């Protein structure tokens, strides 16, 4: 044996919260232009895992997509927003996940030491130009394959884990 201790299910469950925390307001992931409902449910589970909130637009299909994708026992922290007005009023640090010249590579992104909003764009068209002007910085997820981007759930999860200090 190499001395690595494998944690049991009992060990892991003893470290989990017994009930959902109130809105901590430290990390908010915002897929403001969603394309696929399945991604929202997946992203909601990541929010629960790292203690973040999800900000989603008031589109007719979004509540059903969240209900269908939410496999959490307790409710999750969800903020219902109107994308551009909500984004324009943010006092927190606002990061976008997007390809850009001055982007911070995901590997170089430090843990969030202040309240931070992570903006995710549409999977085909990205973050709209008028929203890009409201960002404090942009984070890039480097890729070597032929795809131009990851889906919203994967991209958001990677950035959330990095900002939460878990990677």
C-alpha positions, 0 to 999 in steps of 0.5 A: 500500500502506498499509504493513501487512505480511501475515504468511506461513504460514511466519511464523505457523507459526514462532511456534507451539509445536512441542508441547503445553505442560504444564498452565500452570494460568493459565487454565482454562475450565470448561463444567461443565454442557455441553449439546452435545458439538460445543461442547466440541471447539470450546472445546478448540481455543480452549484450545490457541490461548490456552494454557488448559486445559479442565475438564469433568465426568465424564459418559459422553458427554463423552470421545467428544465431545472425541475427535470435536471435537478436531482438534489434532495433539497432546493438549490439557490436559483436567481431568476433574472433579466440578463442585461439589466441584472448583469449591468447592476452587478457590484461583484467581480464579473468574469465571462467564459469566452475566447478573447485576446486578453483572456485568463487561462483557466489554469492561471485563474486564482481562487475567488477571494471576493464575490464573483459572477461567472457569465456563460454565453450561448453555446453557438454564439457566445456572450453577446457583444453588449454583455462583453462590455460589462465584464471585468475579465474573461476566462479561456478554457484551452482546447486542442481538439477540433471543437470550438467550445465546451458545452455550458455545463462543462465549461461552467463546472470547470470554472466554478471548481477552480474559483471555489479552490477545489482544483 
